[in-house]
């Protein structure tokens, strides 16, 4: 029975699906995502090399896209154009009339226009229910953030590994042994 447990244990350690846990052979301890730099240092010792790089700080912003399609004619001559309004954080972030970007439109109400910066409630009051609503997320770069990487070389019989930290906590384990198959 003990050989089965050892085999299962070895399978779990080397599984690429478990790249959020790593066994440090020099101190016989595990590290996992979320650990602080102090916890990783206690488990794996001093890194062979440290480096820091700046990377874009990207946040996914929820968006809504409202599409209005009309089957009536504007001034009884021309069909009203299709237009869409995109919202970010409850405010109009873009307006497209017939797939062309615009700063605003008065298609749905000649007196009251819909423009970038208007609230979701104002658009609804001015134009009514949209024909279609879709939800998505758009990446937005908030600036730069520093990512610190600690590199470890545990000797000739162990592949190198690196740990990436953000705000002092482990966010990624790059274990080259899990990548080789």
Secondary structure, DSSP 4 states (H G I P E B T S, - for coil): -HHHHHHHHHHHHH-GGGTTEEEETTTTEEEETT-BHHHHHHHH-S-SEEEEEEEEEEEEEEEEEEEE---SEETTTEEPPPEEEEEETTEEEEEEETTEEESEE-SS-SSS-EETT-BHHHHHHHH-S-SEEEEEEEEEEEEEEEEEEEEE---TTS--EEEEEETTEEEEEEEHHHH--
